[in-house]
Amino acid sequence: MFEISQHDGSLLQKAVNDGSAVLLLGAGASATSLNAQGQTVKLGKDLAGELAGMAGFPYANEDLPDVIQAVGPRVSEVQLHQLFRKEFTRIAPADELKELFQYSWRRLYTWNIDDAIENVKYAVQLRRYYSGLKDSVAIDEGIEYLHIIHLHGEATKPEHGFIFSPSEYNRRLNNDKHDWYRQAAADYASHVPVFIGSTLNEPILSAELDRARPNAEASLGTAFLITPDQFTALQKAAYQARNIVVLQGTLADFIEWLRKTIGRGMSPLEISEERNSFTKAVASRMSPTRAEISTANSILVHTWQDAKNKADELQGLKRQQAARAFLEGEPPSWKIAASDIPVWLSATDELYAALSSSIDAGDRMFLVYGQSGSGKTTALLQALLRYVREHDGRAVYELKGDVKSLRSSLELIARLHKDDHAIVYVGDAFIYGDALGEDASALPRGKLTLITSARSNEWRHHIERRVGDFTTSFEFQRFVKKDYPALIERLIQYVPSPRFLKMNPGERTQKLAASQEQLLIALKETTASDKFTKVITDEYETLPDNDTKALFLIVGLATISRTGIARAAAREAYNRLRVGLSFEGAMRQLEGIVSENATGRLVARHELYVRHIVENVADFSVVVNAAVESLRTYTKYALPVVKNVDRLDGLLFKFILNHNFIGELARRRNEVEEGLRVFESFEIEFQLDGHFWLQYGQYLGMFGELERALHALEKSIAAYPENIFAVHALADLQLRVALNRNIYDATTVALIGDAVETLEGLHTAQSVDTDFYPIVTLVERHLSALIKYDQGKAALSAAQRYFRLIEAMRRTDGQIDRARERLAHYITHGTWEKSKPSQNGRPKHRRRAAYGR
């Protein structure tokens, strides 16, 4: 067995126990397996010798890549594939290779083309296989699943190609077509890589690691190399400089070490039970399936005592730092909420009373809504902790943002509470879209109370219509005069501000009262000599370099979207923008500004801070660069993107592409063409993604590029015909084009006819939960077109028909009411009132937020 220091051994042992070790297998991992002829698998020099003989060359111990390059013109592809099938298929895996799969790994990459791994019959993880030369990158599915990636091809699938020769390496590098290699580099930086039987002489991986590590001093963490090869002192020093621990041994030696330090296996369930108390509770009361283990891993359990114990650990400097970060906008946590750092506001008393009543009544859902920065999320966590403190034995279940299925999570919690009631906190309501209403109402009333929060406009314009019938809502109000003393005390205690400290009590109160903003901004303005916007502007402009600003904006866009961004994705996007500073270096410069949220994703303080920078301070081209490179991280996934990434990554993708978000920024800066670059950059990569073309078309339509917008929306429907948002947008645009034409000819008639047929069909089939009204579009666009072209009889007939349709609707809101009024006025008086334009020149009913898109 190889020798390993205590420190390195502890690190490797922890990685295996946590399921965070990534395997990268070289030729040595297959060295003791047998081919179909019962011989050891030909590797390296042996394979090179056979290839040289096939081509009629004498073999003088040349390297395999050089031999492959030389024999290429003399050995046909068919002959080569026959050799590969003979030598590398129907492999009998060695015992040590079989035993490797009794442990759980984060991912497994292999440079080998044989099928030894596929022929391992039993593994503790469910295996999924990918071709590194053909397949799109797949998102991590959790520890229950092991992704196995053949980076250089597979002997069983020669049609996908191979990588052996220098020319094949170079072609992949030059074409930038090596997404799984890029993912391997990301896994290298994010987890603990273990190379087995490799010399690490892999040009593509080296290139990707160099991209992530701009200089020799920048570390990507510790890696382990297990190989029987002997190295010179110089070679060992080179590995050490790259923070690679060389362990002289074989795969069999590694297995022996695993047996002695870990045991004879480590299943996903064992790892999950150690990570998550809810998973442990599930396993103690049932025999969970793989899917149930995956679901359980996204559910957290919070008790008052656990939160209080963590809060009590905040002492001295750590407490000062945590308090200051929280008061300056860092997202609240259960630990912070359990401490005395946040003030228990007067509004929190009212919230607690409403929350308690709702839980005691067994309501399906309790939702608190309020303005951004009002303190509603902190207050909700405080109220929940107080409730479980005062109701001994109760706990709060929290669903992490990356939970795959809301309904599956709720059903699993309900199974653990067959005879009692459970409290489930789901965070921001907008994350779950339409599923929130559907899944919350799926279980019998009284089993669960879902606790959630929303912005005021989200609640009123989108969420209420979905869940209002069974939800108790509470509006969280702004802090009041009674709260001033406690707020001032926290500011004095935790936020350094000599000017504020020198004030007398009356002056401090007056300073706090002078701000008419929500709590977060008011606290910032109270301790600063300038207005909030000036303070935030100065903070951004004094960042040390453009690299740091680029990372801030990458994380900032994800903060505005309220999803955060995975560290690996932020690193990948940043590495394409940076000039010199490493990712870790930029993160150090952003300490106190960028942090990890509860799900481990990066966020930049509060949305209010970032929005001001993005909208008013940063150069728009730099913002667009951050958006483009953030989107580029999605090009490695299969299309459509939102169906092949997790929930939060899908929401981030949709937000950055949202035409309203990009369009309003472009309008503010008078940079319409620059904003268009967000879409033009991906016409090839996302050409089969319907959502991409939908947003592209709506952006063009926003600025009057109607013909181009029509083509984009037609592509959206071609890519995803079932997308009713795209169908509605195209019909709306057809009517706009018809309105803009100068003559009522066959083309105009066709545009109107197609659009009306589509919109009336959508109205008939419309779900209660959709965020748009085809009937409103018909009233606004169709009647306007008919009236413009003096088609009075047809206009009156359409108006009467649309009025009847509206009268038959089960629900209404401001848009519907306004449409009804305009129709009634036209039918009665014969005059058509033009709609009031919105800021972007479109009718108000066409302005939609990113929610649900």
Secondary structure by P-SEA (a helix, b strand, c coil): cccccaaaaaaaaaaaaaccbbbbbccccccccccccccccccaaaaaaaaaaaaccccccccaaaaaaaacccccaaaaaaaaaaccccccccccccccccccccbbbbcccccccccccccccbbbbbbcccccccccccccbbbbbccccccccccccccccaaaaaaaaaacccaaaaaaaaaaacbbbbbcccccccaaaaaaaaaacccccccccbbbbbccccccaaaaaaaaaacbbbbcccaaaaaaaaaacccccccaaaaaaaacaaaaaaaacccccaaaaaaaaabbbbcaaaaaaaaaaccaaaaaaaaaaaaacccccccccccccccccaaaaaaaaaaaaaaaacccbbbbbbccccaaaaaaaaaaaaaaaacccbbbbbbccccccaaaaaaaaaaacccbbbbbbbccccccccaaaaaaaccccccbbbbbcccaaaaacccccccccccbbbbbbcccccaaaaaaaaaaacccccccccccaaaaaaaaaaccccaaaaaaaaaccccaaaaaaaaaaacccaaaaaaaaaaaaaaaacccccaaaaaaaaaaccccccaaaaaaaaccccccccccccccccaaaaaaaaaccccaaaaaaaaaaaaaaaccccccccccccaaaaaaaaaaacaaaaaaaaaaaccccccccccccccccccccaaaaaaaaaaaaaacaaaaaaaaaaaaaaaccccaaaaaaaaaaaaaaaaacccccaaaaaaaaaaaaaaaaaaaaccccccccaaaaaaccaaaaaaaacaaaaaaaaaaaaaaaaaacccccaaaaaaaaaaaaaaaccbbbbccccccccccccccccccc
